[in-house]
């Protein structure tokens, strides 16, 4: 506006026979301020839904990266300690610990009981604290509508010993990612 109209005009007035010239005051007019606010509000109204969707996607991808990272950590611990390790998880249909998992290790034949709270470390067993994905990544669920419990297990050499069952991580009802273990012992997201 100011560039087009050149700002406020200078005015002269006669006071007591003396000509007084008013100075141009630098600033914005109320019309300029209102137009700027209206444009900013329109842009925010358009951008906010896009921002919310991007945040939901970020949460889902963060949860997938977390599960993959912890699965790789379990494999790494199996190789470095020569113990058997696994990711043990409860799906969203579980009544015990829905959407939670932990890393468990054993040097014997039995893993720690799922009822024990972590962290746990003995001479023959180890378990991390329970990780609640739905609390850390709002709205994210593990294996929605699927098995109540599942695991990805590794032997002392880091090979997958459990059935090659995929883990579905879902946000809402439509958007999901699949974490898939492969033999000999790696894991990746198949649809990221």
N, C-alpha and C positions, 0 to 999 in steps of 0.2 A: 504494500500500500504506500509506504513512505516513498519508495522509489518512483512509483507512478504519479502520485499527487504532489510530491515535493515537500511534504511535511506541512506544518501549520504556517499560515501567512503571518507576516509581520504587520503589526498595526501601529498607527500613530494616534495620539490623543492630545488634546489641547488642555492643559491644566494651568489655569491662572495666566494665560497668555504665553505659556511656555510649551513648546512641543516636546512631548515625551515619546520615545520610541521603545516599544516592548521587544524584549529579546525572545528569540525562538527557544523554547524549552525542549531539550532532548528527552525522548521517551517514546512510549507507544500509546496509541489511542485505545480507548476501551473496545472499540470495534476490532482492532487488530488482535487484542488479547482474546476476545471471544471467538474469533474465527480460528485462531491457533488452538484454543482449547477444544473446539468442536472437531477439528481435523485430528487432533491427538486422540480424542475419545473414539472416533470412528476407526482409526488404526488399531487401537487397543481392542475394540470389539471384534475386529477381524482376526487379530493375532492370538487372543487368549485361547480359543478352542484348539488352534494349531499347537500352541505351547503345551496344553494339557495332554494332547495325543502324543507329542514327542516325549513328555515326561513318563507316560505309561510305557511307551516303547523302551525308554531308558531303564526303567525298573525291571522289565522283563529280561532285557539283555544282560543287565547286571546280575540277576538271579541265575541265569544260564551260565555266565562266566564264573560265578561263585561255585556252582555245583561242579562244573568241569575242573576248576582249579582244585577243589577239595578232593575230587576223584583222582586227579593226577598226584596230589599230595599223598593219598593213601597208597597208590602204586609205588611212589618214591620211597615211602617208609617201609613197604614190604621188601623192596630190593635192598635198602640200606641196613635194615635190622635183621633180615632173613626170617621175618615173621610173616604170618598171613594177615592181610588187612582187608577191610571192606568199608564201603559206604552203606550204612543201614538206614533206611528211610521209612517213614510212615506217610502214606498218601493222604489226600484230603478227605477220604472216606473213613479214616481211622478214628476210633473213639478215644484212643490213648493219647497220641501226640500228633494231631493232624498237621501236615505240611512241615514236618521236622525231620532232620537227619543228623547223623554224626559219623565220625570216622572211628572204627573199632579195629583193634589189633590183638593177635594172640600168638603165643609161641607153642601152644598146645592145640588140642582139637576143638576146644570150645571158645566161642567169642563171649564177651561180657553179656550178661543178661540185659535185655532191652529195658527192664524196669529200673536198672541202676542209673542214677543221675551221673553225669560227667562233670568235670573231668575225673578220670579214674586212671591210676597207674600202679600196677603191681609188678611182680617179677615175671608174670606170665600173661598179663592182660593189660590193655590200654584202651581208653575211650575218651574222645573229646567231649566237650559240652554239646548239648543239643542245639542245633541251629534251626531257628524258626524262620523259614523263608517268607512266610506271609507277614510276619512282623517286621522283618528287615526290608522287604520289598513289597510295600502295600499292594494288596490285590492279587498277588501271585500265588498259585497253587501247584502242588506236585501231584502228578498222575490223577487229574480230576476224574472221578468216577471209576478209576481203575483199582488195582490191587491195593489192599490196605497196608501191606508191608512189602518191601522189595529191597534188593541189595545188588551191589556190584563188588565182587570179591576178587582178590589177587593172591596168588601163591607167593612163595619166597623169592621166586625169580621175576615177579612182576607180571605174570601171565594172568589173564582173566580166567577164573575158575567157575564163576557163576554162569547160568544161562545168559545169553546175550540179549537181555531184556532192556529195551529202551526206557528212558525216563522222559515223561512229558511234563513240561513246565508251561503253565498257562496263565494268562492274564485275562480276566473277564470271561466271556464265553466264546470268543472267536480267535484271538491271537495266541498262538502257542509255538513252542520250540521243542525239538526232540534232541535229547542227549543220548548218544548211542555208543556203547562200548564195543570194541573190536578185538579180535585176537591178533597178536599175542597179548596186548595189554594197553592199547591206547583208547582214548575216548574223544569224541568230537560232537559238535552240534551239526546235525544233518540238514537243517533248514534255516540256518541263520543268515 
